[in-house]
Amino acid sequence: MAGELPDYYFRVRENGAVAFRVDTENRQRRIEMDQIAVINIRNGEVKPHGDRKLTEEDVAAITEWMTERTALLARRDIDDIHRAVDYLNITTQWVQSKAEEDQLEEVTDALLLAMHDLRSVLVRKKADRLMRAKGEG
């Protein structure tokens, strides 16, 4: 391989990851991955695999991965929202300049309901923030 392998590997899954300790220091110089834990990123739970006891190094690596993964997912969430704003603008331009009547008929109700729902939630959240700010000030 081109460089040093990390000591740990995290196989991402829906709600977290499976954590492995990577071993290349065996007689055959093969890469061996020993499962050490299952991580649930949503609730912070770390379950050691089988009857394994996690070392301090294991816990530190898992904690670091969880911190980095949580930050990455947060960045992705906000990036997705910025893309949604762009897509709303592109959709508006499409409706204004290219949409055929039958296409508009197909999507108008769904778009109006989704936009109404989004607007209602945004207005309520904005009002909550303004009330909190007013109470703090």
DSSP file with accessible surface (Angstrom, degrees, kcal/mol):
  #  RESIDUE AA STRUCTURE BP1 BP2  ACC     N-H-->O    O-->H-N    N-H-->O    O-->H-N    TCO  KAPPA ALPHA  PHI   PSI    X-CA   Y-CA   Z-CA
    1    1 A M              0   0  179      0, 0.0     4,-0.1     0, 0.0     0, 0.0   0.000 360.0 360.0 360.0 162.0    0.0    0.0    0.0
    2    2 A A        -     0   0  119      2,-0.1     2,-0.2     0, 0.0     3,-0.0   0.787 360.0  -9.2 -70.2 -30.2    1.1    3.6   -0.6
    3    3 A G  S    S-     0   0   53      1,-0.0     2,-0.2     0, 0.0     0, 0.0  -0.800  94.0 -46.1-151.1-170.7    1.3    4.6    3.1
    4    4 A E        -     0   0  187     -2,-0.2    -2,-0.1     1,-0.1    -1,-0.0  -0.486  53.6-130.7 -68.5 135.1    0.7    3.7    6.7
    5    5 A L        -     0   0   54     -2,-0.2    19,-0.1     1,-0.1    -1,-0.1  -0.585  27.7-104.9 -81.8 151.8   -2.7    2.3    7.4
    6    6 A P        -     0   0   82      0, 0.0    -1,-0.1     0, 0.0    16,-0.1  -0.299  21.5-122.8 -69.7 161.3   -4.7    3.8   10.2
    7    7 A D  S    S+     0   0  117     14,-0.1    15,-2.9     1,-0.1     2,-0.3   0.713  94.7  39.4 -75.2 -22.2   -5.0    1.9   13.5
    8    8 A Y  E     -A   21   0A  37     13,-0.3     2,-0.4    25,-0.0    13,-0.2  -0.961  62.9-163.4-132.0 149.2   -8.8    1.9   13.2
    9    9 A Y  E     -A   20   0A 103     11,-2.3    11,-2.8    -2,-0.3     2,-0.5  -0.994   7.5-156.9-130.5 137.9  -11.3    1.6   10.5
   10   10 A F  E     -A   19   0A  33     -2,-0.4     2,-0.9     9,-0.2     9,-0.2  -0.963   4.6-155.2-119.9 113.8  -15.0    2.6   10.7
   11   11 A R  E     -A   18   0A 124      7,-2.7     7,-2.1    -2,-0.5     2,-0.1  -0.797  26.0-133.9 -88.0 108.7  -17.5    1.0    8.4
   12   12 A V  E     +A   17   0A  68     -2,-0.9     5,-0.3     5,-0.2     2,-0.3  -0.364  30.5 174.7 -66.8 138.1  -20.3    3.6    8.2
   13   13 A R  E >   -A   16   0A 134      3,-2.5     3,-1.2    -2,-0.1    -1,-0.0  -0.792  48.6 -76.1-132.0-178.8  -23.8    2.3    8.6
   14   14 A E  T 3  S+     0   0  165      1,-0.3    -2,-0.0    -2,-0.3    26,-0.0   0.861 126.4  17.9 -47.9 -53.1  -27.3    4.0    8.8
   15   15 A N  T 3  S-     0   0   53     24,-0.1    26,-2.8    26,-0.0    27,-0.9   0.195 135.4 -43.0-109.9  16.1  -27.0    5.2   12.4
   16   16 A G  E <  S-AB  13  40A   3     -3,-1.2    -3,-2.5    24,-0.3     2,-0.3  -0.836  74.9 -75.0 164.0-122.7  -23.3    5.0   13.1
   17   17 A A  E     -AB  12  39A   0     22,-1.7    22,-3.6    -5,-0.3     2,-0.5  -0.988  22.2-112.0-165.7 165.3  -20.6    2.5   12.3
   18   18 A V  E     -AB  11  38A   6     -7,-2.1    -7,-2.7    -2,-0.3     2,-0.4  -0.951  39.0-142.4-105.4 127.4  -18.9   -0.7   13.0
   19   19 A A  E     -AB  10  37A   0     18,-3.0    17,-3.0    -2,-0.5    18,-1.5  -0.802  19.3-174.8 -97.0 135.5  -15.4   -0.1   14.5
   20   20 A F  E     -AB   9  35A  12    -11,-2.8   -11,-2.3    -2,-0.4     2,-0.5  -0.959  23.4-134.8-125.3 145.6  -12.5   -2.3   13.6
   21   21 A R  E     -AB   8  34A  69     13,-2.8    13,-2.7    -2,-0.4     2,-0.4  -0.869  28.4-137.9 -93.5 129.5   -8.9   -2.4   14.9
   22   22 A V  E     - B   0  33A  22    -15,-2.9     2,-0.4    -2,-0.5    11,-0.2  -0.776  20.7-172.1 -94.1 132.7   -6.6   -2.7   11.9
   23   23 A D  E     + B   0  32A  61      9,-3.1     9,-2.8    -2,-0.4     3,-0.1  -0.985  26.2 153.8-129.6 121.5   -3.6   -5.1   12.2
   24   24 A T        +     0   0   36     -2,-0.4     2,-0.2     7,-0.2    -1,-0.1   0.287  58.8  91.3-118.9   3.2   -0.8   -5.5    9.7
   25   25 A E        +     0   0  147      7,-0.1     2,-0.2     4,-0.1    -1,-0.1  -0.146  61.7 114.1 -93.8  39.7    1.8   -6.7   12.2
   26   26 A N  S >  S-     0   0   26      4,-0.3     3,-1.3    -2,-0.2     6,-0.0  -0.574  82.2 -99.0-104.2 174.1    1.0  -10.4   11.7
   27   27 A R  T 3  S+     0   0  232      1,-0.3    -1,-0.1    -2,-0.2    -3,-0.0   0.845 122.4  45.5 -63.3 -35.4    3.2  -13.1   10.2
   28   28 A Q  T 3  S-     0   0  107      2,-0.1    -1,-0.3     1,-0.0     3,-0.1   0.519 102.8-129.4 -86.4  -4.9    1.7  -13.0    6.7
   29   29 A R    <   +     0   0  163     -3,-1.3     2,-0.2     1,-0.2    -2,-0.1   0.820  58.6 147.4  57.5  31.4    1.7   -9.2    6.6
   30   30 A R        -     0   0  170      1,-0.0     2,-0.6     0, 0.0    -4,-0.3  -0.649  57.2-105.5 -89.6 156.8   -1.9   -9.3    5.6
   31   31 A I        -     0   0   79     -2,-0.2     2,-0.4    -3,-0.1    -7,-0.2  -0.713  40.6-174.2 -82.7 121.5   -4.4   -6.7    6.6
   32   32 A E  E     -B   23   0A  87     -9,-2.8    -9,-3.1    -2,-0.6     2,-0.5  -0.966  10.6-159.7-117.3 136.3   -6.6   -8.0    9.4
   33   33 A M  E     -B   22   0A  89     -2,-0.4     2,-0.6   -11,-0.2   -11,-0.2  -0.971   4.7-162.8-118.9 117.0   -9.6   -6.1   10.7
   34   34 A D  E     -B   21   0A  74    -13,-2.7   -13,-2.8    -2,-0.5     2,-0.2  -0.888  20.6-129.2-102.2 114.1  -10.8   -7.1   14.1
   35   35 A Q  E     +B   20   0A  50     -2,-0.6   -15,-0.3   -15,-0.2     3,-0.1  -0.455  35.0 167.0 -64.9 128.0  -14.3   -5.9   14.9
   36   36 A I  E     -     0   0A   0    -17,-3.0    13,-2.6     1,-0.3     2,-0.3   0.654  54.0  -7.6-114.5 -25.0  -14.2   -4.1   18.3
   37   37 A A  E     -BC  19  48A   0    -18,-1.5   -18,-3.0    11,-0.3     2,-0.4  -0.995  48.7-125.8-165.5 162.8  -17.5   -2.3   18.6
   38   38 A V  E     -BC  18  47A  41      9,-2.3     9,-2.9    -2,-0.3     2,-0.4  -0.980  30.4-154.4-117.5 132.7  -20.8   -1.0   17.1
   39   39 A I  E     -BC  17  46A   2    -22,-3.6   -22,-1.7    -2,-0.4     2,-0.7  -0.914  12.2-161.3-114.4 132.4  -21.5    2.7   17.3
   40   40 A N  E  >> -BC  16  45A  43      5,-3.1     4,-1.3    -2,-0.4     5,-0.6  -0.935   6.7-170.9-109.0 106.3  -24.8    4.4   17.3
   41   41 A I  T  45S+     0   0   28    -26,-2.8   -25,-0.2    -2,-0.7    -1,-0.1   0.801  79.2  60.4 -69.1 -28.9  -24.1    8.0   16.4
   42   42 A R  T  45S+     0   0  182    -27,-0.9    -1,-0.2     1,-0.2   -26,-0.1   0.892 121.5  20.3 -69.2 -42.0  -27.7    9.2   17.2
   43   43 A N  T  45S-     0   0  100     -3,-0.2    -1,-0.2     2,-0.1    -2,-0.2   0.409 102.7-119.6-109.1   1.3  -27.7    8.2   20.9
   44   44 A G  T  <5 +     0   0   41     -4,-1.3     2,-0.2     1,-0.2    -3,-0.2   0.557  58.3 153.8  77.4   9.0  -23.9    8.0   21.5
   45   45 A E  E   < -C   40   0A  89     -5,-0.6    -5,-3.1    -6,-0.0     2,-0.5  -0.506  26.0-168.7 -78.9 135.9  -24.1    4.4   22.4
   46   46 A V  E     -C   39   0A  49     -2,-0.2    -7,-0.2    -7,-0.2    -1,-0.0  -0.987   2.7-167.1-123.6 117.8  -20.9    2.2   21.9
   47   47 A K  E     -C   38   0A 121     -9,-2.9    -9,-2.3    -2,-0.5     3,-0.1  -0.921  19.5-132.1-107.7 114.5  -21.4   -1.5   22.3
   48   48 A P  E     -C   37   0A  59      0, 0.0     2,-0.4     0, 0.0   -11,-0.3  -0.319  33.5-103.2 -58.7 146.1  -18.2   -3.5   22.5
   49   49 A H  S >  S-     0   0   85    -13,-2.6     3,-1.9     2,-0.1     2,-0.0  -0.585  76.2 -37.8 -76.5 126.0  -18.2   -6.5   20.2
   50   50 A G  T 3  S-     0   0   67     -2,-0.4   -14,-0.0     1,-0.2     0, 0.0  -0.321 122.1 -26.9  62.0-133.8  -18.9   -9.8   22.0
   51   51 A D  T 3  S+     0   0  155      2,-0.1    -1,-0.2    -2,-0.0    -2,-0.1   0.137  98.9 139.7-100.3  21.3  -17.3  -10.0   25.4
   52   52 A R    <   -     0   0   64     -3,-1.9     2,-0.5   -16,-0.1   -16,-0.0  -0.297  46.1-143.3 -66.9 144.2  -14.5   -7.6   24.3
   53   53 A K        -     0   0  183     -5,-0.0     2,-0.3    -2,-0.0    -2,-0.1  -0.948  21.0-129.9-105.5 124.6  -13.2   -4.9   26.7
   54   54 A L        -     0   0   42     -2,-0.5     2,-0.1     1,-0.1   -17,-0.0  -0.569  19.0-134.8 -76.6 137.6  -12.3   -1.6   24.9
   55   55 A T     >  -     0   0   56     -2,-0.3     4,-2.6     1,-0.1     5,-0.2  -0.349  27.4-103.9 -80.7 169.8   -8.9   -0.2   25.6
   56   56 A E  H  > S+     0   0  169      1,-0.2     4,-2.5     2,-0.2     5,-0.2   0.887 125.6  52.2 -60.2 -38.1   -8.3    3.5   26.4
   57   57 A E  H  > S+     0   0  126      2,-0.2     4,-2.5     1,-0.2    -1,-0.2   0.898 108.6  50.5 -65.6 -40.7   -6.9    3.8   22.8
   58   58 A D  H  > S+     0   0    0      2,-0.2     4,-2.7     1,-0.2     5,-0.2   0.952 112.2  46.2 -59.4 -50.0  -10.1    2.2   21.4
   59   59 A V  H  X S+     0   0   68     -4,-2.6     4,-2.8     1,-0.2     5,-0.2   0.911 112.8  50.3 -62.0 -41.6  -12.4    4.6   23.3
   60   60 A A  H  X S+     0   0   59     -4,-2.5     4,-2.5    -5,-0.2    -1,-0.2   0.927 112.3  46.7 -64.0 -43.7  -10.3    7.6   22.3
   61   61 A A  H  X S+     0   0   16     -4,-2.5     4,-2.5     2,-0.2    -2,-0.2   0.916 114.3  47.6 -65.5 -41.3  -10.4    6.6   18.6
   62   62 A I  H  X S+     0   0    2     -4,-2.7     4,-2.8     2,-0.2    -2,-0.2   0.933 112.3  49.2 -65.8 -43.6  -14.1    5.9   18.7
   63   63 A T  H  X S+     0   0   73     -4,-2.8     4,-2.4    -5,-0.2    -2,-0.2   0.926 111.9  48.7 -62.4 -43.1  -14.8    9.2   20.5
   64   64 A E  H  X S+     0   0  116     -4,-2.5     4,-2.6    -5,-0.2     5,-0.2   0.931 112.1  48.9 -62.8 -44.1  -12.7   11.1   18.0
   65   65 A W  H  X S+     0   0   33     -4,-2.5     4,-3.1     1,-0.2     5,-0.2   0.927 110.5  50.9 -61.4 -44.0  -14.5    9.4   15.1
   66   66 A M  H  X S+     0   0   29     -4,-2.8     4,-2.5     2,-0.2    -1,-0.2   0.910 111.2  48.2 -61.1 -42.2  -17.9   10.2   16.6
   67   67 A T  H  X S+     0   0   92     -4,-2.4     4,-2.0     2,-0.2    -2,-0.2   0.945 115.6  43.7 -62.6 -47.5  -17.0   13.9   17.0
   68   68 A E  H  X S+     0   0  109     -4,-2.6     4,-2.4     1,-0.2    -2,-0.2   0.901 114.5  49.8 -66.1 -39.8  -15.7   14.1   13.5
   69   69 A R  H  X S+     0   0   43     -4,-3.1     4,-2.8    -5,-0.2     5,-0.2   0.919 109.2  51.2 -66.8 -42.3  -18.6   12.2   12.0
   70   70 A T  H  X S+     0   0   75     -4,-2.5     4,-2.1    -5,-0.2    -1,-0.2   0.922 111.8  47.6 -61.2 -42.2  -21.2   14.3   13.8
   71   71 A A  H  X S+     0   0   42     -4,-2.0     4,-2.4     2,-0.2    -2,-0.2   0.914 111.8  50.4 -65.4 -42.1  -19.5   17.5   12.5
   72   72 A L  H  X S+     0   0   45     -4,-2.4     4,-2.5     1,-0.2    -2,-0.2   0.932 110.5  48.7 -61.7 -45.3  -19.4   16.1    9.0
   73   73 A L  H  X S+     0   0   55     -4,-2.8     4,-2.4     1,-0.2    -1,-0.2   0.890 110.3  51.7 -63.9 -37.2  -23.1   15.1    9.1
   74   74 A A  H  X S+     0   0   56     -4,-2.1     4,-2.1    -5,-0.2    -1,-0.2   0.913 110.0  48.9 -64.6 -42.4  -24.0   18.6   10.3
   75   75 A R  H  X S+     0   0  148     -4,-2.4     4,-2.2     1,-0.2    -2,-0.2   0.903 111.6  50.0 -63.0 -40.2  -22.0   20.2    7.5
   76   76 A R  H  X S+     0   0  122     -4,-2.5     4,-2.7     2,-0.2    -2,-0.2   0.897 107.5  54.4 -64.7 -40.6  -23.8   17.9    5.0
   77   77 A D  H  X S+     0   0  103     -4,-2.4     4,-1.8     2,-0.2    -2,-0.2   0.945 111.7  42.5 -58.7 -49.1  -27.2   18.8    6.4
   78   78 A I  H  X S+     0   0   96     -4,-2.1     4,-2.4     1,-0.2    -1,-0.2   0.890 112.9  53.8 -69.2 -33.9  -26.7   22.6    6.0
   79   79 A D  H  X S+     0   0   68     -4,-2.2     4,-2.3     1,-0.2    -1,-0.2   0.920 106.6  52.7 -64.0 -40.7  -25.1   22.0    2.5
   80   80 A D  H  X S+     0   0   90     -4,-2.7     4,-2.0     1,-0.2    -1,-0.2   0.889 108.7  50.3 -60.3 -38.8  -28.3   20.0    1.6
   81   81 A I  H  X S+     0   0  102     -4,-1.8     4,-2.2     2,-0.2    -2,-0.2   0.924 108.6  50.9 -67.9 -41.9  -30.4   23.0    2.7
   82   82 A H  H  X S+     0   0  112     -4,-2.4     4,-2.2     1,-0.2    -2,-0.2   0.906 110.6  50.2 -61.2 -38.4  -28.4   25.5    0.6
   83   83 A R  H  X S+     0   0  152     -4,-2.3     4,-2.7     1,-0.2    -1,-0.2   0.883 107.1  54.7 -65.3 -37.0  -28.8   23.1   -2.4
   84   84 A A  H  X S+     0   0   46     -4,-2.0     4,-2.6     2,-0.2    -2,-0.2   0.897 106.4  51.0 -63.3 -40.1  -32.6   23.1   -1.7
   85   85 A V  H  X S+     0   0   73     -4,-2.2     4,-2.1     2,-0.2    -2,-0.2   0.942 111.4  48.0 -61.9 -45.5  -32.7   26.9   -1.8
   86   86 A D  H  X S+     0   0   98     -4,-2.2     4,-2.6     1,-0.2    -2,-0.2   0.924 111.5  50.6 -59.2 -42.5  -30.8   26.8   -5.1
   87   87 A Y  H  X S+     0   0  158     -4,-2.7     4,-2.8     1,-0.2    -1,-0.2   0.874 106.6  54.0 -67.3 -35.6  -33.2   24.1   -6.4
   88   88 A L  H  X S+     0   0   68     -4,-2.6     4,-2.5     2,-0.2    -1,-0.2   0.917 110.1  48.1 -61.9 -41.2  -36.2   26.2   -5.4
   89   89 A N  H  X S+     0   0  101     -4,-2.1     4,-2.3     2,-0.2    -2,-0.2   0.916 112.1  48.3 -64.9 -42.3  -34.8   29.1   -7.4
   90   90 A I  H  X S+     0   0  102     -4,-2.6     4,-2.5     1,-0.2    -2,-0.2   0.906 111.4  51.2 -63.9 -39.6  -34.2   26.8  -10.4
   91   91 A T  H  X S+     0   0   27     -4,-2.8     4,-2.9     2,-0.2     5,-0.2   0.919 108.1  51.8 -63.7 -42.7  -37.8   25.4  -10.0
   92   92 A T  H  X S+     0   0   88     -4,-2.5     4,-2.6     1,-0.2    -2,-0.2   0.929 110.5  48.4 -59.6 -43.7  -39.2   29.0  -10.0
   93   93 A Q  H  X S+     0   0  117     -4,-2.3     4,-2.6     2,-0.2     5,-0.4   0.913 111.1  50.9 -64.3 -40.1  -37.3   29.8  -13.2
   94   94 A W  H  X>S+     0   0   74     -4,-2.5     4,-2.7     2,-0.2     5,-2.4   0.935 111.5  47.1 -61.6 -46.4  -38.6   26.6  -14.8
   95   95 A V  H  <5S+     0   0   61     -4,-2.9    -2,-0.2     1,-0.2    -1,-0.2   0.920 115.9  46.5 -61.5 -41.9  -42.2   27.4  -13.8
   96   96 A Q  H  <5S+     0   0  152     -4,-2.6    -2,-0.2    -5,-0.2    -1,-0.2   0.890 130.6  14.3 -67.9 -39.2  -41.7   31.0  -15.1
   97   97 A S  H  <5S+     0   0   68     -4,-2.6    -3,-0.2    -5,-0.2    -2,-0.2   0.713 131.9  20.7-118.2 -22.2  -40.1   30.1  -18.4
   98   98 A K  T  <5S+     0   0  147     -4,-2.7    -3,-0.2    -5,-0.4    -4,-0.1   0.649  78.5 115.2-125.0 -24.4  -40.3   26.5  -19.5
   99   99 A A      < -     0   0   21     -5,-2.4     2,-0.2     1,-0.1    -4,-0.0  -0.286  51.7-142.4 -63.8 136.5  -43.1   24.6  -17.8
  100  100 A E     >  -     0   0  120      1,-0.1     4,-2.5    -2,-0.0     5,-0.2  -0.566  27.2-108.3 -88.4 159.8  -45.9   23.3  -19.9
  101  101 A E  H  > S+     0   0  173      1,-0.2     4,-2.6     2,-0.2     5,-0.2   0.897 119.3  50.4 -58.4 -42.4  -49.5   23.3  -18.6
  102  102 A D  H  > S+     0   0  116      2,-0.2     4,-1.6     1,-0.2    -1,-0.2   0.868 110.4  50.6 -67.1 -33.5  -49.7   19.6  -18.1
  103  103 A Q  H  > S+     0   0   74      2,-0.2     4,-1.5    -3,-0.2    -2,-0.2   0.923 111.1  48.3 -67.2 -43.6  -46.4   19.6  -16.2
  104  104 A L  H  X S+     0   0   47     -4,-2.5     4,-2.7     1,-0.2    -2,-0.2   0.902 108.6  54.2 -62.9 -41.0  -47.6   22.4  -14.0
  105  105 A E  H  < S+     0   0  149     -4,-2.6     4,-0.4    -5,-0.2    -1,-0.2   0.895 107.8  51.8 -59.2 -37.2  -50.8   20.5  -13.4
  106  106 A E  H  < S+     0   0  159     -4,-1.6     4,-0.2    -5,-0.2    -1,-0.2   0.850 124.2  22.8 -68.5 -35.3  -48.8   17.5  -12.3
  107  107 A V  H  X S+     0   0   43     -4,-1.5     4,-2.6    -3,-0.2     5,-0.3   0.617  95.6  89.1-112.5 -14.6  -46.6   19.3   -9.7
  108  108 A T  H  X S+     0   0   52     -4,-2.7     4,-3.0     1,-0.2     5,-0.2   0.923  91.0  44.5 -57.9 -52.1  -48.5   22.5   -8.6
  109  109 A D  H  > S+     0   0  111     -4,-0.4     4,-2.6     1,-0.2     5,-0.2   0.932 115.3  48.1 -61.2 -44.3  -50.5   21.0   -5.6
  110  110 A A  H  > S+     0   0   68     -4,-0.2     4,-2.4     1,-0.2    -1,-0.2   0.926 114.8  46.1 -62.6 -43.0  -47.5   19.1   -4.2
  111  111 A L  H  X S+     0   0   53     -4,-2.6     4,-2.9     2,-0.2     5,-0.3   0.928 112.3  50.0 -65.5 -45.2  -45.3   22.1   -4.5
  112  112 A L  H  X S+     0   0   97     -4,-3.0     4,-2.5    -5,-0.3    -2,-0.2   0.923 113.1  46.1 -61.0 -43.7  -47.8   24.5   -3.0
  113  113 A L  H  X S+     0   0  123     -4,-2.6     4,-2.6    -5,-0.2     5,-0.2   0.933 114.3  47.5 -65.2 -44.0  -48.4   22.1    0.0
  114  114 A A  H  X S+     0   0   60     -4,-2.4     4,-2.7    -5,-0.2    -2,-0.2   0.927 114.8  46.3 -63.5 -42.3  -44.7   21.5    0.6
  115  115 A M  H  X S+     0   0   88     -4,-2.9     4,-2.9     2,-0.2    -1,-0.2   0.894 112.2  50.7 -69.0 -37.8  -44.0   25.2    0.4
  116  116 A H  H  X S+     0   0  122     -4,-2.5     4,-2.6    -5,-0.3    -2,-0.2   0.936 112.1  47.5 -63.1 -45.0  -46.9   26.1    2.7
  117  117 A D  H  X S+     0   0  104     -4,-2.6     4,-2.2     2,-0.2     5,-0.2   0.946 114.3  46.6 -61.1 -47.4  -45.7   23.5    5.2
  118  118 A L  H  X S+     0   0   86     -4,-2.7     4,-2.9     1,-0.2     5,-0.2   0.936 112.5  49.8 -61.3 -46.2  -42.1   24.8    5.0
  119  119 A R  H  X S+     0   0  167     -4,-2.9     4,-2.8     1,-0.2     5,-0.3   0.920 109.4  52.0 -60.4 -44.3  -43.2   28.5    5.3
  120  120 A S  H  X S+     0   0   46     -4,-2.6     4,-2.2     1,-0.2    -1,-0.2   0.927 112.9  44.3 -58.7 -45.9  -45.4   27.7    8.4
  121  121 A V  H  X S+     0   0   50     -4,-2.2     4,-2.8     2,-0.2     5,-0.2   0.929 114.0  49.6 -66.6 -44.2  -42.5   26.0   10.2
  122  122 A L  H  X S+     0   0  102     -4,-2.9     4,-2.6    -5,-0.2    -2,-0.2   0.920 111.5  48.6 -61.4 -43.5  -40.0   28.7    9.2
  123  123 A V  H  X S+     0   0   76     -4,-2.8     4,-2.5    -5,-0.2    -1,-0.2   0.932 113.0  47.7 -62.9 -44.7  -42.3   31.5   10.4
  124  124 A R  H  X S+     0   0  136     -4,-2.2     4,-2.5    -5,-0.3    -2,-0.2   0.943 113.7  47.0 -63.1 -44.3  -43.0   29.7   13.7
  125  125 A K  H  X S+     0   0  109     -4,-2.8     4,-2.3     2,-0.2    -1,-0.2   0.896 111.9  50.9 -65.4 -38.9  -39.3   29.0   14.3
  126  126 A K  H  X S+     0   0  111     -4,-2.6     4,-2.5    -5,-0.2    -1,-0.2   0.929 110.3  49.4 -63.8 -43.7  -38.4   32.6   13.4
  127  127 A A  H  X S+     0   0   46     -4,-2.5     4,-2.5     2,-0.2    -2,-0.2   0.917 110.0  51.7 -62.1 -41.7  -41.0   33.9   15.9
  128  128 A D  H  X S+     0   0   71     -4,-2.5     4,-2.4     1,-0.2    -1,-0.2   0.926 110.9  47.5 -61.0 -43.6  -39.7   31.6   18.6
  129  129 A R  H  X S+     0   0  123     -4,-2.3     4,-2.6     1,-0.2    -2,-0.2   0.914 111.9  49.8 -64.7 -41.3  -36.1   32.9   18.0
  130  130 A L  H  X S+     0   0  104     -4,-2.5     4,-2.4     2,-0.2    -1,-0.2   0.904 111.0  49.4 -64.6 -40.3  -37.3   36.5   18.1
  131  131 A M  H  X S+     0   0  127     -4,-2.5     4,-2.2     2,-0.2    -2,-0.2   0.911 112.1  47.9 -66.2 -40.6  -39.3   36.0   21.4
  132  132 A R  H  X S+     0   0  146     -4,-2.4     4,-1.7     2,-0.2    -2,-0.2   0.915 112.7  48.8 -65.0 -42.6  -36.2   34.3   23.0
  133  133 A A  H  X S+     0   0   56     -4,-2.6     4,-1.3     1,-0.2    -2,-0.2   0.893 111.3  50.0 -64.2 -39.3  -34.0   37.2   21.8
  134  134 A K  H  < S+     0   0  168     -4,-2.4    -1,-0.2     1,-0.2    -2,-0.2   0.896 110.3  50.3 -65.9 -39.3  -36.4   39.7   23.1
  135  135 A G  H  < S+     0   0   69     -4,-2.2    -1,-0.2     1,-0.2    -2,-0.2   0.812 112.4  47.0 -69.0 -28.7  -36.6   37.9   26.5
  136  136 A E  H  <        0   0  160     -4,-1.7    -1,-0.2    -5,-0.1    -2,-0.2   0.711 360.0 360.0 -82.1 -23.2  -32.8   37.9   26.7
  137  137 A G     <        0   0  101     -4,-1.3    -3,-0.1    -5,-0.2    -2,-0.0   0.436 360.0 360.0 -91.5 360.0  -32.4   41.5   25.8
